[in-house]
Amino acid sequence: MRPFMFLIFSLFFLPLSWGQIETATDNSGAEKRMYIRRQVGPIEKRMDSLYQQRITEREINGIYIPRDLYDCFRVLDGAMEDDFKEYFMSLSDEEVDARTHGSLGLWMKHRWQLMEGSRLSDYFRKMGVPHPEYAVGIIIQSYHRKLHQRDLGVKELVEKFQKIWAKKQAEEAKALLGQ
């Protein structure tokens, strides 16, 4: 009987302790918003502390992590074989990301730990890049422009990806709300 009661308690009462729901009113008093806050448990705290450590490390698992965009260029210059660099440069500015994101981009994303957290992912987060996939796109497009000795246009790329992200988030919110 005890295990059964514990199971009932676990299923119905423990999930209620995992989050808080607050209702807040803006200054005009007209609009009410609901905020759902999740309590941070020991696993999340540990993961956050690991992330905080990772973003300060020069190397992760013995692999050098670039510190910024220009350091990425230096690493790519040394790592890219001549035939691939020739192919890369032959692509237009509009198609370079689409054609190389699944190969070169995947290599960068995994090698430089952009999803898991690294000093490079933190660099892009501080720039306002909303997702690691967009950081990969910025690296690819700006490196292509660098090789062609053109203005990198990093600020414009960041703004472009922020707009894409905001539109995508708005569409997902509408879909969730059934609008």
Secondary structure by P-SEA (a helix, b strand, c coil): caaaaaaaaaacccccccbbbbbbbcccccbbbbbbbbcccaaaaaaaaaaaaaaaccccccbbbbccaaaaaaaaaacccaaaaaaaaaccccccccccccaaaaaaaaaaccccccaaaaaaaaaccccaaaaaaaaaaaaaaaaaccccaaaaaaaaaaaaaaaaaaaaaaaaacc
